[in-house]
Amino acid sequence: MAVPKKRTSKSKKNARKANWKRKGYKAAQKSLSLAKSMLRGKTTSFVYSMYVEEGE
């Protein structure tokens, strides 16, 4: 099994963590923006079903 020879520096670890957090933040912003546009009815960039099953 491959084992790293040297310890990862603190700055490299922090940079990777910041990048990981930034990706999550962007995904959250995008989903929030999409939800807002769906609520306002101004959706133009995707297709979704308006059908809601009311069986109960």
N, C-alpha and C positions, 0 to 999 in steps of 0.2 A: 504494500500500500504506500502511496506517495505521501511523504511528510514534508512540510515546509522546513527549510534549513534555518531561516532566521525569523525573528519576530517582526510582525507588521508594525510599522511606525504609527504613532498616535495621529499624526496629520493625515496619513493615508486612510486610517480607520475612520477618522472624522469626515473626510471627504466622501468616502463611500456611503457612510451613514446619511450624510446630508443629501447626497444624490438620491438615495433610496426614499428619504422623506419627501424630497421635491417631487418625485414621480407620483407618490401617493397624493400629495397636495394638488397636483395638476389633474389627476383623475377625479378627485373629489370636486374640484371647481367645475370640471367639464360636466359631471353628472348633475350637479346643482343647476348649472346653466340650462342643461337639457330639460330638467324637471320644471324649471321656471317657464321655459318656452312652451312646454306642453300645457301647463296650466293656463297660460295666456292665449293659447291657440295659435301661436305664430310659428308653428313647426313647418319647415320647408326642406330640411336636409335628410329626412328619414321617413320610413313608412311604418305605421303601427296600427294595430287593430282597435277599432272603437267598440267592437262587439263585447258586451258583458252578459254573461249567462245568468239569468234570474230564475233558477229552478227552485229555489227554496223560499 
